[in-house]
Amino acid sequence: MVKATRRALLALPLMAAAPATAWDFRFAALEGGEHDLAAWRGRVLLVVNTASFCGFTGQYAALQRLHEAQEGAGLVVLGVPSNDFNQESQDGRKIKEFCDAQFGITFPMAALSKVRGPEAHPFYRWAAARAGGEPRWNFHKYLVSRDGRQVQGFPARVAPDSPALKRALDLTLAAAPSAS
């Protein structure tokens, strides 16, 4: 009993430090430096695990159009290249060159990251716990509300310009930022 109580007391600081919102995370950036999600507090995030050599890679074009059309309304698209499904280069420079040359990507891109399993980036573990599980394939999307607390997951087959994602995005963008 004493050991269990001691373990519980030792875990308290860890539980208190558990991320409460999306704004508690940072991603290494593809071009160097980092993306601190707190910089986008009050905006809507669409976080997408991407891959250059996937059947869904064409979704980059729709993500870019969405970024261009909705950035002014408060949307931030964040691409997160991942090789968890063996369809991405291991070289960040090659990933950037591909995105630039093939799709003219101007939205922020994270560095190559794990999005599944015990080594997944902490944001992905946090989002998976709130939005129906971890990505099952490339181009899984997490839509994060302006307060950074609500998360909706959309599988790869739900394209960025699909009616289902458009409805959810419109509702999320229309919601007023919270005072938190």
PyMOL commands that set and color helices and strands:
alter all, ss='L'
color gray80, all
select helices_A, chain A and resi 2-16+22-24+37-40+59-73+92-103+122-130+163-174
alter helices_A, ss='H'
color red, helices_A
select strands_A, chain A and resi 26-28+34-36+44-50+75-81+141-144+151-154
alter strands_A, ss='S'
color yellow, strands_A
deselect
rebuild
show_as cartoon
